[in-house]
Amino acid sequence: MFDRSAQKKEERERELRDRFEKLKLERHGKPQLNLYVKNLSDDVDEKKLREEFTKFGSITSCKVMREANGKSRGFGF
């Protein structure tokens, strides 16, 4: 028989948070991150950005933000 005394609120929240994170990682594999990249030169496009970051892991999407006229805004995701 288990002797389970009452948990403090912080202990219960930590246990539930850890359990939730474990379940989330089991379902999705690795956690997904959204990386913001700024100070991009005008010649950087999605292809070049993808090439630079592929060595750090798999990329699900890549986007360089542009003005209406097609000029780079200098940042991407």
C-alpha positions as YAML, in Angstrom:
chain: A
units: angstrom
residues:
- id: 1
  name: MET
  ca: [0.00, 0.00, 0.00]
- id: 2
  name: PHE
  ca: [1.27, 3.44, -0.90]
- id: 3
  name: ASP
  ca: [1.64, 6.16, 1.65]
- id: 4
  name: ARG
  ca: [0.77, 9.18, -0.41]
- id: 5
  name: SER
  ca: [0.61, 12.39, 1.55]
- id: 6
  name: ALA
  ca: [-1.02, 15.49, 0.15]
- id: 7
  name: GLN
  ca: [1.02, 17.25, -2.51]
- id: 8
  name: LYS
  ca: [1.79, 20.91, -2.44]
- id: 9
  name: LYS
  ca: [0.38, 22.90, -5.31]
- id: 10
  name: GLU
  ca: [3.85, 23.51, -6.82]
- id: 11
  name: GLU
  ca: [4.68, 19.77, -6.71]
- id: 12
  name: ARG
  ca: [1.42, 18.82, -8.38]
- id: 13
  name: GLU
  ca: [1.83, 21.47, -11.11]
- id: 14
  name: ARG
  ca: [5.42, 20.39, -11.79]
- id: 15
  name: GLU
  ca: [4.40, 16.73, -12.00]
- id: 16
  name: LEU
  ca: [1.53, 17.50, -14.40]
- id: 17
  name: ARG
  ca: [3.72, 19.80, -16.52]
- id: 18
  name: ASP
  ca: [6.42, 17.09, -16.78]
- id: 19
  name: ARG
  ca: [3.85, 14.44, -17.67]
- id: 20
  name: PHE
  ca: [2.29, 16.68, -20.33]
- id: 21
  name: GLU
  ca: [5.70, 17.49, -21.88]
- id: 22
  name: LYS
  ca: [6.58, 13.78, -21.98]
- id: 23
  name: LEU
  ca: [3.29, 12.94, -23.74]
- id: 24
  name: LYS
  ca: [3.76, 15.80, -26.20]
- id: 25
  name: LEU
  ca: [7.29, 14.65, -27.09]
- id: 26
  name: GLU
  ca: [6.11, 11.06, -27.54]
- id: 27
  name: ARG
  ca: [3.40, 12.19, -29.96]
- id: 28
  name: HIS
  ca: [5.45, 14.62, -32.00]
- id: 29
  name: GLY
  ca: [9.01, 13.39, -31.67]
- id: 30
  name: LYS
  ca: [11.23, 16.40, -31.24]
- id: 31
  name: PRO
  ca: [9.74, 19.72, -30.20]
- id: 32
  name: GLN
  ca: [9.22, 22.14, -33.09]
- id: 33
  name: LEU
  ca: [10.89, 25.52, -32.96]
- id: 34
  name: ASN
  ca: [10.21, 28.68, -34.88]
- id: 35
  name: LEU
  ca: [13.46, 30.51, -35.57]
- id: 36
  name: TYR
  ca: [13.42, 34.23, -36.35]
- id: 37
  name: VAL
  ca: [16.42, 35.40, -38.43]
- id: 38
  name: LYS
  ca: [17.14, 39.09, -38.88]
- id: 39
  name: ASN
  ca: [19.71, 41.24, -40.69]
- id: 40
  name: LEU
  ca: [19.50, 39.17, -43.88]
- id: 41
  name: SER
  ca: [21.19, 40.65, -46.92]
- id: 42
  name: ASP
  ca: [19.06, 41.46, -49.96]
- id: 43
  name: ASP
  ca: [20.41, 38.47, -51.92]
- id: 44
  name: VAL
  ca: [19.18, 35.87, -49.38]
- id: 45
  name: ASP
  ca: [16.12, 33.93, -50.55]
- id: 46
  name: GLU
  ca: [14.29, 30.87, -49.13]
- id: 47
  name: LYS
  ca: [16.61, 28.46, -50.93]
- id: 48
  name: LYS
  ca: [19.76, 30.03, -49.50]
- id: 49
  name: LEU
  ca: [18.26, 30.32, -46.02]
- id: 50
  name: ARG
  ca: [17.24, 26.64, -46.10]
- id: 51
  name: GLU
  ca: [20.73, 25.61, -47.25]
- id: 52
  name: GLU
  ca: [22.36, 27.48, -44.37]
- id: 53
  name: PHE
  ca: [20.14, 25.98, -41.65]
- id: 54
  name: THR
  ca: [19.72, 22.40, -42.92]
- id: 55
  name: LYS
  ca: [22.93, 21.38, -41.17]
- id: 56
  name: PHE
  ca: [21.26, 22.11, -37.79]
- id: 57
  name: GLY
  ca: [18.25, 19.82, -38.36]
- id: 58
  name: SER
  ca: [15.21, 19.24, -40.48]
- id: 59
  name: ILE
  ca: [13.29, 22.28, -41.73]
- id: 60
  name: THR
  ca: [9.53, 22.12, -42.18]
- id: 61
  name: SER
  ca: [9.14, 25.57, -43.73]
- id: 62
  name: CYS
  ca: [11.25, 28.55, -44.65]
- id: 63
  name: LYS
  ca: [10.16, 32.11, -45.48]
- id: 64
  name: VAL
  ca: [12.01, 35.35, -46.22]
- id: 65
  name: MET
  ca: [9.70, 38.32, -45.76]
- id: 66
  name: ARG
  ca: [9.48, 40.66, -48.76]
- id: 67
  name: GLU
  ca: [7.96, 44.01, -49.67]
- id: 68
  name: ALA
  ca: [5.16, 44.17, -52.27]
- id: 69
  name: ASN
  ca: [7.76, 45.00, -54.93]
- id: 70
  name: GLY
  ca: [9.77, 41.84, -54.07]
- id: 71
  name: LYS
  ca: [12.58, 43.53, -52.11]
- id: 72
  name: SER
  ca: [13.70, 41.65, -49.00]
- id: 73
  name: ARG
  ca: [12.61, 43.16, -45.69]
- id: 74
  name: GLY
  ca: [15.79, 41.75, -44.08]
- id: 75
  name: PHE
  ca: [14.22, 39.04, -41.91]
- id: 76
  name: GLY
  ca: [12.69, 35.61, -42.17]
- id: 77
  name: PHE
  ca: [11.51, 32.52, -40.34]
...
